[in-house]
Amino acid sequence: MTTDAVRAVADAVLYEGYLLYPYRAGAAKNRSRWQFGVLGPPAAAAQAFGEPPDMAMQCLVAPGEGTGRVTVRLRFLQVQAREVQRLEPDGSYRPVDALTVAGATLLSWDEAVEREISRPDLPLTGPAEFPVDVPGGEEIEPIAGPGGGPAGRIVRRRWPLTARVRTTVEPDDGLLRLTVAVANEHPGTVTGKDSAIRRSLVGAHLLVEAQGVAFVSLLEPPPEAAAAAARCRQRRCWPVLAGPPGTRTVVLGAPIILYDHPEVAEQSPGQLFDSTEIDEILTLRVMTMTEAEKAQARATDPRAQAIVDRCDAMSAADLLRLHGARRDIREDVAVEPDLDAVVIAGVRVAKGSLVRVHPSRRADAQDLFFADQIARVAKVVTDFDDNVHVAVVLVDDPAADLHDWYGRYFYFAPDELQPVAGPAPGEEYRS
């Protein structure tokens, strides 16, 4: 397997917080950027507000036949300063915050360039390390005026980055504990916040792919690996199994805590740089922006322009897809709460059945009021652990119909309920 299946999730991690709604440079929330996975220069002065220079993760590997190997990929953003310069009458160029040419506004802004450093076929037999050297650079883009002559230019600058990746392998209860550590090794003292961030690895995360071996889940380890999983230590980087459910060949080490096999919803049409929000809400917010606000967002960053253009072009059908989708709790079982049933004391209990409540599993004072009450079953549901729960409303509750309409039910386990004889569903019943 390759890491292609996890790149959508890895890219969401890479750009998390890159630029937030309303996607404009002047917005307060976009004045402090690069929130996650920042590895700052190790000798940043106090006033530079530098982030710690390192991160490390530990994961477990189940040995296979022969010597296993891993490929380590370090991914991050390199900050790129975009400076707009206006052409002066004397032929010199002057840096400006903004320049409007032919009705279009260009802004000075910090962009980012994606970087990926790979080290393939590392044996799981001992320590290893490799350097990360990303050169700086500068590009100049001319800005043409209305008549075709020069009106200014855009200067993009990047500063060199120096880091190191180290791996170690240790045996632990028949498994191998793999440590992958990354450290920013920028030489010299850095002063100033801008200088520090421009010499930082931003959104740093790891993709580790196994060959000939398999990773062990740290979130849900098998019983024989639980103790070894508890001994794993993480520093600013948390590993989870990645790729399709059931696979164990790729680990994603992210600066945010995820679950095993994370995935981007198939209904999502593209990145919004805020993966803790709902696509539909953000898309609708973009659509409510004024044309002037959209123009400001487009001028801020090409990626912001892509978001605005994509939202503007969405059809009603595209929006409907964002509204959500109903999924079965278990893919191998058709779950229909309105039709499903459970057998209690030899009696089939389903929607409309009457039961007497005997709370016993929860130390909840409210349950005392339900004891020996008659309830009507609203639905039978099964959770992710295959536990059955019966949703009920109390027959003597004056607001029972209202609770049923809103879907506000009380849930009990089957062994807390006793089937009772009663009228057919829909008929009046009082205890």
Buried (B, 14 or more C-beta within 10 A) or exposed (E): BEBEBBBBBBBBBBBBBBBBBBBBBEBEEBEEBBBBBBBBBBBBBEEBEBBBBBBBBBBBBBBEEEEBBBBBBBBBBBBBBBBBBBBEEEEEBEEBEBBEBEEEBBBBBBBBEEBEBEBEEBEBEEEBEBEBEBEEEEEEEEBEEEEEEEBBBBBBBBBEBBBBBBBBBEEBEEBBBBBBBBBBBBEEEBBBBEBBBBBBBBBBBBBBBBBBBBBBBBEEBEEEBEEBBEEBEBBBBBBBBBBEEEBBBBBBBBBBEBEBBBBBEEBBBEBBBBBEEBBBEBBBBBEEBEEEBBBBBBBBBEBBBEBBEBBEEBEEEBBEBBEEEEEEEEEEEEBEBEEBBBEBEEBEBBBBBBBBBBBEEEEEEEBEEBEEBBBBBBBBBBEEEEEBBBBBBBBEBEEBEEBBEEEEBBBBBBEBBBBBEBEEEEEEBEE
